[in-house]
Amino acid sequence: MHASDARSEIALEVDGERRSLTVDHRTTLLDALRENLGVTSPKKGCDHGQCGSCTVLLDGRRVTTCLSFAVANDGARIITAAGLARDGLHPVQQAFLDQDGFQCGYCTPGQVCSAVGMLEEVATGQPSHVTTDLESDPALTDDEIRERMSGNLCRCAAYPNILAAIRQAAS
């Protein structure tokens, strides 16, 4: 057996459903989700961690799945944008609809997952690079939102509406 032939069986909980699969050790989490499990909510954009289209919530934290190997996440709990809507639209999803926070929609699942994760970071007091007062919880200013969402690109430039959607969801 060559090192390039190494495969492992892993288990993931995806959107509340336990799934098992066998993957090559070089398979990214994104490819395992899309190609092995048929979970198409995370999108393949740049495949280099630059665009955020593949963002999901992994054990409660936002992660770009194109930069993570599937085998490194054995046993993980993954929530995609589709999984956020299991019992009706998540408040962030509703805000994206209300504020027209999308155009072509390709980046939207990653934007939504990133916004949900980002709002949780703010709620738990995690500062960003633009947080000015490190002694208290970060204020959710427009600059704070922009900084925290900077890893998610939108080719259609729906940024003002995405910002408005996140402001709505945060209130």
BAGUDO-884017 format. One record per residue (C-alpha): residue number from 0; chain; z, y, x. Coordinates in Angstrom, 3 decimals. Each point is the difference from the previous one (the first is absolute). Layout:
REM residues N
NUM,A,Z,Y,X
...
This chain:
REM residues 171
0,A,0.000,0.000,0.000
1,A,-0.928,3.434,1.288
2,A,2.278,2.973,-0.458
3,A,-2.699,1.488,-2.244
4,A,0.359,-2.989,-2.352
5,A,3.716,0.576,-0.670
6,A,0.825,0.033,-3.708
7,A,3.262,0.145,-1.918
8,A,1.083,-0.394,-3.571
9,A,1.802,3.060,-1.295
10,A,1.484,1.110,-3.301
11,A,-0.169,3.495,-1.442
12,A,1.339,1.442,-3.205
13,A,-2.834,2.180,-1.255
14,A,0.609,2.171,-3.062
15,A,2.810,-2.296,-1.097
16,A,-1.894,-3.274,0.493
17,A,0.835,-2.400,2.830
18,A,-3.204,-0.994,1.795
19,A,-0.571,-2.476,2.852
20,A,-2.971,0.011,2.320
21,A,-1.151,-1.251,3.382
22,A,-1.264,2.704,2.332
23,A,-1.446,0.291,3.450
24,A,2.524,1.801,2.216
25,A,-2.491,2.842,0.497
26,A,-0.327,0.711,-3.749
27,A,1.272,3.387,-1.058
28,A,2.234,0.310,-3.008
29,A,-2.778,2.001,-1.678
30,A,-2.543,-2.786,0.482
31,A,2.502,-2.631,-1.151
32,A,0.651,1.969,-3.175
33,A,-3.636,0.790,-0.773
34,A,-1.867,-3.050,1.299
35,A,2.542,-2.806,-0.312
36,A,1.917,1.077,-3.096
37,A,-2.546,2.123,-1.874
38,A,2.339,3.010,-0.161
39,A,-2.442,2.910,0.072
40,A,2.243,2.986,-0.697
41,A,0.473,0.772,3.726
42,A,-3.359,1.249,1.281
43,A,-1.613,-0.502,3.385
44,A,-0.929,3.432,1.257
45,A,0.098,0.569,3.744
46,A,1.666,-3.289,1.053
47,A,1.833,2.010,2.704
48,A,3.042,1.399,-1.831
49,A,-1.528,3.471,-0.200
50,A,-0.858,0.416,-3.703
51,A,2.843,-1.571,-2.013
52,A,-2.276,-1.703,-2.546
53,A,1.723,-3.330,0.653
54,A,3.556,1.297,-0.496
55,A,2.404,-2.216,-1.957
56,A,3.763,-0.172,-0.326
57,A,1.261,-2.759,2.304
58,A,3.655,-0.846,-0.573
59,A,0.329,3.466,-1.541
60,A,-1.655,1.961,2.827
61,A,-3.538,1.318,0.113
62,A,-2.200,-1.848,2.463
63,A,-3.660,0.105,0.985
64,A,-0.939,-3.649,-0.362
65,A,-3.025,0.184,2.309
66,A,2.368,0.416,2.964
67,A,2.293,-2.907,-0.808
68,A,-0.610,-3.685,0.588
69,A,0.553,-2.204,-3.034
70,A,2.037,-2.564,1.983
71,A,2.456,2.733,1.014
72,A,0.789,0.582,-3.671
73,A,0.851,-3.527,-1.104
74,A,2.463,0.282,-2.882
75,A,-0.677,3.697,-0.632
76,A,0.052,1.656,-3.418
77,A,-3.148,2.059,-0.570
78,A,-0.620,2.430,-2.836
79,A,-3.515,1.378,-0.424
80,A,-1.099,2.834,-2.274
81,A,-0.940,-2.656,-2.563
82,A,3.497,-1.469,0.254
83,A,1.567,3.398,-0.643
84,A,-1.642,-0.096,-3.444
85,A,1.294,-3.412,-1.058
86,A,2.139,1.456,-2.801
87,A,-2.071,3.103,-0.769
88,A,-1.037,2.785,2.301
89,A,2.405,1.002,2.744
90,A,0.946,3.724,-0.222
91,A,-2.075,0.691,3.143
92,A,-3.037,-1.696,-1.557
93,A,0.476,2.000,-3.201
94,A,0.267,3.206,2.022
95,A,-3.246,-0.816,1.843
96,A,-1.692,-0.369,-3.393
97,A,1.597,3.140,-1.442
98,A,-0.916,2.113,3.031
99,A,-3.462,-1.524,0.681
100,A,1.309,-1.116,3.397
101,A,-3.137,-2.011,0.750
102,A,-3.777,0.271,-0.113
103,A,-1.844,-3.101,1.181
104,A,3.305,-1.916,-0.082
105,A,-0.520,-2.011,3.180
106,A,3.054,1.409,1.768
107,A,2.125,0.218,-3.153
108,A,1.873,-3.345,0.262
109,A,1.061,0.853,3.563
110,A,0.854,3.580,-0.967
111,A,2.144,-1.226,-2.907
112,A,1.873,-2.578,2.109
113,A,0.515,2.533,2.762
114,A,1.287,2.596,-2.482
115,A,2.460,-2.508,-1.493
116,A,1.246,-0.922,3.482
117,A,0.133,3.623,1.082
118,A,2.054,1.028,-3.031
119,A,2.460,-2.801,0.786
120,A,0.246,1.263,3.609
121,A,0.828,3.483,-1.301
122,A,2.520,-1.409,-2.500
123,A,1.822,-1.799,2.823
124,A,0.057,3.148,2.155
125,A,-2.436,-1.087,2.696
126,A,-1.368,3.101,1.765
127,A,-3.632,0.534,0.979
128,A,-1.507,1.982,2.872
129,A,0.059,3.178,-2.104
130,A,3.482,-0.381,-1.481
131,A,1.735,3.232,0.939
132,A,3.601,-0.766,-0.963
133,A,1.078,-3.281,1.579
134,A,3.553,0.389,-1.299
135,A,-0.891,-0.461,-3.680
136,A,-2.507,-1.959,-2.064
137,A,-3.597,1.138,0.559
138,A,-1.368,2.484,-2.530
139,A,-3.239,-1.252,-1.488
140,A,-2.124,3.034,0.862
141,A,-3.799,-0.110,0.025
142,A,0.095,-0.114,3.811
143,A,2.421,-2.929,-0.153
144,A,-2.281,-1.899,-2.414
145,A,-3.099,0.745,2.097
146,A,1.697,-1.211,3.190
147,A,1.297,-3.175,-1.608
148,A,-3.387,-0.791,-1.587
149,A,-2.030,0.895,3.100
150,A,-0.770,-3.660,0.702
151,A,-2.010,-0.272,-3.214
152,A,-3.480,1.495,0.041
153,A,-2.161,0.871,-3.006
154,A,-3.714,0.434,0.693
155,A,-0.419,1.763,-3.360
156,A,2.621,2.595,1.024
157,A,2.144,-0.345,-3.121
158,A,2.982,1.190,2.053
159,A,1.106,2.895,-2.266
160,A,0.155,-2.371,-2.976
161,A,1.721,-2.742,2.029
162,A,2.591,2.580,1.039
163,A,0.469,1.058,-3.636
164,A,0.338,-3.640,-1.049
165,A,2.701,-0.659,2.565
166,A,1.830,3.176,-1.019
167,A,-0.129,-1.176,-3.641
168,A,1.213,-3.503,0.850
169,A,2.859,1.406,2.078
170,A,1.298,2.153,-2.846
